[in-house]
Amino acid sequence: MSPSLDKIKQMWQANKAQFQTPCYIYSISDVERNMQALKEALGTPVIYSLKANSNLDVLVRCGHLFDDGIEVASVGELNKIASGGSVKYVNNPSMDKNTIRIAISSKATLIIDNIEQLEMVGEFIGKRPVNPILLRLNSLVLKQFNPEHENFRTDHFGMDWDTAQQCLQRAKELNIDVAGFHVFKGSYSFVKTANASVKAALQIVNEFESILEKPISFVNLGGGFDKELDESFDFKAYRELLTEFPSHIQVAHEAGRGIMSSAGYFMAKVRYKKTIFDKDYLIADGGMNQSFLLAQTENTFRRYQAPEVFSLQPDSESLETPCHVVGTSCNKDDIIGLLPEGSPKANVGDVLVFKDCGAYNASYTVSPFLDLPQANVYLVE
Ligand SMILES: *Cc1c(COP(=O)(O)O)cnc(C)c1O
């Protein structure tokens, strides 16, 4: 059991009413540890992608950990961080002029996705202070500059190289300062693509500088980190490779789940136990309505998580047959866990604790359905 789960268990045993289920419990020290581990492994600033977990309490308590910057995709997200002093990045292919205006007034750095957005930024030049912008390059541009790069599934993010060249020319005409570029190759992509991307990015830096006829200052290589750092990846060699960037370039990475996933738990209480013919079910007071990802409806092969059982009265018996954990939403797919054969029995009133729920669980969820309650949120140190 991880130290934070152990701590939550002790807290629950001491006072069971302090966690009103269904709820999320986030460990501040886990967020801190994950962030530090990433920064040490990479040797660069790490920008936090807010969509992984935009809970305000977490944001306030962890604010100091996000000094390298926070990346947002909407005005709603921007409002959440507007009052803080952190460096802000705004990026979304659908960003409209209003979003651009608000981003500029809140002193955010815009990551431009297409030439129309660039034209809109041009309208603010000379009227408002505008931070130097970044261009978001489609991942395929990396492959174009380094044919040995792994293939990508095509996506609609950023621009191809022809558009990037047009944007750079147009930025010069419009007097828009370009700080550099940003790439994001998708979740879980880091280990497979990291070194090849650096080789491509080094050439892209040269191209940017020769078109702009002046130096750029910033390259965001994206992220795509798993929820745990992959120990098999040679981070030392990677850090060495990064030293090939000219010294006037600040290289950064960004992460969401790598920071938040393992720092969060979802807790639900067993309301009923039932058996239908020979199948056993635990009916919990929370499910896919509060934690959509646990139901794994987006996976072709569903491998449900086995939650930790905190028992009111530990049962000495273990399960003879697997037991599914189901939620409250009257949806056939509302199965959020599976206690395998041999695991401790859970009874009515016990709580089930699911790990790795700190990223994309609370927010990426179907809460309006059936007007079911939202999950509570608790923070532990
Ligand atoms: C969502 C997103 C991230 C975070 O992805 P994780 O897999 O959570 O690390 C980073 N960068 C961009 C541009 C994103 O859209």
The ligand as a Tripos MOL2 file, in Angstrom:
@<TRIPOS>MOLECULE
LIG
   15    15     1     0     0
SMALL
NO_CHARGES

@<TRIPOS>ATOM
      1 C1         -3.7970   17.1720  -22.4040 C.3       1 LIG1
      2 C2         -2.5280   17.7660  -22.7880 C.ar      1 LIG1
      3 C3         -1.3820   17.4950  -22.0350 C.ar      1 LIG1
      4 C4         -1.3760   16.5530  -20.8660 C.3       1 LIG1
      5 O1         -1.3810   15.2070  -21.2490 O.3       1 LIG1
      6 P1         -1.0740   14.0750  -20.1490 P.3       1 LIG1
      7 O2         -1.1930   12.7940  -20.8730 O.co2     1 LIG1
      8 O3         -2.0750   14.2370  -19.0770 O.co2     1 LIG1
      9 O4          0.2860   14.3590  -19.6350 O.co2     1 LIG1
     10 C5         -0.2170   18.1260  -22.3800 C.ar      1 LIG1
     11 N1         -0.1680   18.9700  -23.4290 N.ar      1 LIG1
     12 C6         -1.2430   19.2660  -24.1800 C.ar      1 LIG1
     13 C7         -1.1230   20.2100  -25.3080 C.3       1 LIG1
     14 C8         -2.4520   18.6710  -23.8940 C.ar      1 LIG1
     15 O5         -3.5240   18.9620  -24.6420 O.3       1 LIG1
@<TRIPOS>BOND
     1     1     2 1
     2     2     3 ar
     3     2    14 ar
     4     3     4 1
     5     3    10 ar
     6     4     5 1
     7     5     6 1
     8     6     7 2
     9     6     8 1
    10     6     9 1
    11    10    11 ar
    12    11    12 ar
    13    12    13 1
    14    12    14 ar
    15    14    15 1
@<TRIPOS>SUBSTRUCTURE
     1 LIG1         1 GROUP 0 **** ****
